[in-house]
Amino acid sequence: MSNINISSSSAAVIDTLIAAETNVTTLTRHLSVHRQDSINWILNAHAHFQFQPVTAVLAVNYFDRFLSAADGAASLEWNDNGWKYQLLSVACLSLAAKMEELDVPLLMDLQVSEPRFVFGSKTILKMELLVLSVLDWRIRPVTPFDFIDYFVLMAPSKYVTDEVYFRWKCSDLVVKTIRGVDFLGFRPSVIAAAAVICVIGEGAEVPECFYQTVNKEMVRSCHRLMNEYLLDTCPLADHKVPKRPAEPPASPDGVLDAVTCVSCDTHSGDGHFVPSPIFGENGRETKRVRSNVQEKEL
């Protein structure tokens, strides 16, 4: 038997979430190494600051939706050495942290894990506004975390002896799914249900009522993918980082100025940040500079 009977009001909330998740599941697949590098950096920064699991999922959600949108794809030319993906990664993680975290690092401090490129706060803020514009300010999407509690309650109680640990294992699996493009084809509710079944373990009997809000075959397919792909070392993590370019790329400020009409001048009064990307010779980034530094000419 499941842990608890779901009330009619809770069932109505789940139905509403199920109806809303169709807005965020139609995503094109980005198979480039840049996407994997970007997600690796997001996860490294996420772990460094010990952000909540949902923050990582939101950041990658923004990242994928931006690149999937016609406006996002047309806004910037992405056939370069990767600095635009890095800038997009920083902006998406910053936005997600602002949505979920109580303690949000300064933009310069957010750029941890020795990124290939380091950007000034003004540049990141411009990119944040561009992301918000492309996403039509819809930055509260339905995620698998909206369904975890529901499916844990629907799971047979004999398998959920420690709810805190059980939920933590489910959350860990959900975060791992953001690495693989194969999971973009599953709705958040399906990913949540599959994560719960995965944590329950092989051979466990799940009642039919568990599937009353999701497609059973889709859950099984997602579950198989999790078993094959996530319960071992992620194969995509073996991708090599592209070689560092010999010449510095064009200025991110110039590209963003051309694609957005939103001014960030209201944020430029912060004297602690450098308002442009910081590059050294031959495209190598210099160390972070936090105060009394003039904008570097590119």
PEFENFEN-V709312 format. One record per residue. N is the residue number from 1. PHI is phi in radians with two decimals (none if undefined). OMEGA is omega in whole degrees, -180 to 180 (* if undefined). Layout:
N,PHI,OMEGA / N,PHI,OMEGA
This chain:
1,none,178 / 2,-1.30,-174 / 3,-1.18,-172 / 4,-2.77,175 / 5,-1.39,-179 / 6,-1.45,-180 / 7,-1.23,-179 / 8,-1.13,179 / 9,-1.18,177 / 10,-1.15,178 / 11,-1.09,179 / 12,-1.15,177 / 13,-1.12,179 / 14,-1.08,178 / 15,-1.06,179 / 16,-1.13,178 / 17,-1.14,178 / 18,-1.05,180 / 19,-1.18,-176 / 20,-1.40,-173 / 21,-1.25,177 / 22,-1.15,-179 / 23,-1.33,-173 / 24,-2.21,-176 / 25,-1.80,180 / 26,-1.57,-176 / 27,-2.16,173 / 28,-1.34,-177 / 29,-1.65,179 / 30,-1.82,-171 / 31,-1.65,-176 / 32,-1.24,178 / 33,-1.13,180 / 34,-1.06,-180 / 35,-1.12,-180 / 36,-1.13,177 / 37,-1.06,-180 / 38,-1.12,-179 / 39,-1.19,177 / 40,-1.05,179 / 41,-1.15,179 / 42,-1.01,-179 / 43,-1.19,178 / 44,-1.15,178 / 45,-1.15,178 / 46,-1.02,179 / 47,-1.21,-179 / 48,-1.02,-178 / 49,-1.61,180 / 50,0.95,176 / 51,-1.22,176 / 52,-1.20,180 / 53,-0.97,-177 / 54,-1.12,-180 / 55,-1.12,178 / 56,-1.13,-179 / 57,-1.13,178 / 58,-1.11,-178 / 59,-1.03,-180 / 60,-1.25,175 / 61,-1.05,178 / 62,-1.09,-178 / 63,-1.01,-178 / 64,-1.18,-180 / 65,-1.15,177 / 66,-1.11,-179 / 67,-1.24,179 / 68,-1.39,-177 / 69,-1.29,179 / 70,-1.04,-180 / 71,-1.13,-180 / 72,-1.16,-179 / 73,-1.18,-178 / 74,-1.45,-175 / 75,-1.15,-177 / 76,-2.26,175 / 77,-1.50,-171 / 78,-1.68,-180 / 79,-1.51,-179 / 80,-2.38,-175 / 81,-1.53,171 / 82,1.94,-177 / 83,-1.17,180 / 84,-1.23,175 / 85,-1.13,179 / 86,-1.13,178 / 87,-1.10,178 / 88,-1.10,179 / 89,-1.07,-179 / 90,-1.10,-179 / 91,-1.11,-179 / 92,-1.18,178 / 93,-1.18,178 / 94,-1.09,179 / 95,-1.10,-180 / 96,-1.12,179 / 97,-1.13,178 / 98,-1.14,179 / 99,-1.37,-168 / 100,-2.09,-171 / 101,-1.74,176 / 102,-1.40,-179 / 103,-2.05,-177 / 104,-1.78,-180 / 105,-1.13,171 / 106,-1.09,-173 / 107,-1.07,177 / 108,-1.21,180 / 109,-1.23,-179 / 110,-1.16,-173 / 111,-1.51,-178 / 112,-1.71,176 / 113,1.12,176 / 114,0.85,179 / 115,-1.13,-180 / 116,-1.12,-179 / 117,-2.29,178 / 118,-2.10,-174 / 119,-2.04,175 / 120,-1.31,-175 / 121,-1.11,-178 / 122,-1.11,178 / 123,-1.12,180 / 124,-1.14,180 / 125,-1.11,176 / 126,-1.10,180 / 127,-1.18,177 / 128,-1.03,-180 / 129,-1.17,177 / 130,-1.14,178 / 131,-1.07,180 / 132,-1.05,180 / 133,-1.14,-179 / 134,-1.14,180 / 135,-1.46,-180 / 136,0.99,178 / 137,1.06,177 / 138,-1.63,-174 / 139,-2.00,172 / 140,-2.14,-178 / 141,-1.32,172 / 142,-1.29,180 / 143,-2.20,177 / 144,-1.00,-179 / 145,-1.17,177 / 146,-1.22,-176 / 147,-1.99,-175 / 148,-1.00,-178 / 149,-1.04,-179 / 150,-1.07,-177 / 151,-1.28,173 / 152,-1.13,178 / 153,-1.18,180 / 154,-1.40,-179 / 155,-1.29,176 / 156,-0.99,-174 / 157,-1.10,-178 / 158,-1.16,179 / 159,-1.61,-176 / 160,-1.98,-178 / 161,-1.45,177 / 162,-2.25,-173 / 163,-1.11,-179 / 164,-1.09,180 / 165,-1.15,-180 / 166,-1.06,180 / 167,-1.16,178 / 168,-1.11,179 / 169,-1.11,178 / 170,-1.11,180 / 171,-1.09,179 / 172,-1.09,178 / 173,-1.13,-180 / 174,-1.07,179 / 175,-1.10,-180 / 176,-1.12,-178 / 177,-1.15,-176 / 178,-1.21,178 / 179,-1.25,-170 / 180,-1.75,179 / 181,-1.18,180 / 182,-1.08,-179 / 183,-1.40,177 / 184,-1.15,-180 / 185,-1.44,-179 / 186,-1.92,177 / 187,-1.24,179 / 188,-0.96,180 / 189,-1.12,179 / 190,-1.17,178 / 191,-1.08,179 / 192,-1.10,-180 / 193,-1.10,-180 / 194,-1.15,179 / 195,-1.11,179 / 196,-1.10,179 / 197,-1.12,180 / 198,-1.11,-180 / 199,-1.23,177 / 200,-1.02,176 / 201,1.95,-179 / 202,-1.11,175 / 203,1.43,-180 / 204,-1.28,179 / 205,-1.62,180 / 206,-1.91,-178 / 207,-1.16,-179 / 208,-1.07,-180 / 209,-1.11,177 / 210,-1.08,-175 / 211,-1.72,-172 / 212,-1.18,180 / 213,-1.91,-177 / 214,-2.36,177 / 215,-1.35,-174 / 216,-1.06,-178 / 217,-1.16,177 / 218,-1.16,178 / 219,-1.11,179 / 220,-1.11,178 / 221,-1.11,178 / 222,-1.15,178 / 223,-1.09,178 / 224,-1.07,-180 / 225,-1.12,177 / 226,-1.11,180 / 227,-1.09,-177 / 228,-1.41,-166 / 229,-1.89,-171 / 230,-1.84,-177 / 231,-1.46,174 / 232,-2.32,179 / 233,-1.11,-179 / 234,-1.17,-178 / 235,-1.14,-178 / 236,-1.21,-180 / 237,-1.22,-178 / 238,-1.47,179 / 239,-1.06,178 / 240,-1.48,178 / 241,-1.33,179 / 242,-1.02,180 / 243,-1.12,180 / 244,-1.18,-179 / 245,-1.15,179 / 246,-1.33,-178 / 247,-2.06,178 / 248,-1.16,179 / 249,-1.30,176 / 250,-1.09,-176 / 251,-1.11,174 / 252,-1.06,179 / 253,-1.03,-178 / 254,-1.14,180 / 255,-1.15,-177 / 256,-1.18,178 / 257,-1.06,-178 / 258,-1.37,-173 / 259,-1.96,178 / 260,-2.32,180 / 261,-1.79,-178 / 262,-1.50,-179 / 263,-1.52,176 / 264,-1.89,-176 / 265,-1.05,-179 / 266,-1.16,-179 / 267,-1.78,-171 / 268,-1.38,-179 / 269,-1.35,179 / 270,-1.28,-176 / 271,-1.41,-175 / 272,-1.66,-176 / 273,-2.15,174 / 274,-1.55,-171 / 275,-1.42,176 / 276,-2.63,177 / 277,-1.04,-175 / 278,-1.93,180 / 279,-2.14,174 / 280,-1.73,-179 / 281,-1.20,178 / 282,0.98,174 / 283,1.40,180 / 284,-1.45,-178 / 285,-1.31,176 / 286,-1.51,177 / 287,-1.16,-179 / 288,-1.06,177 / 289,-2.12,-170 / 290,-1.91,-177 / 291,-2.68,174 / 292,0.92,179 / 293,-2.14,178 / 294,-1.38,179 / 295,-1.10,-177 / 296,-1.47,176 / 297,-1.37,179 / 298,-1.75,*
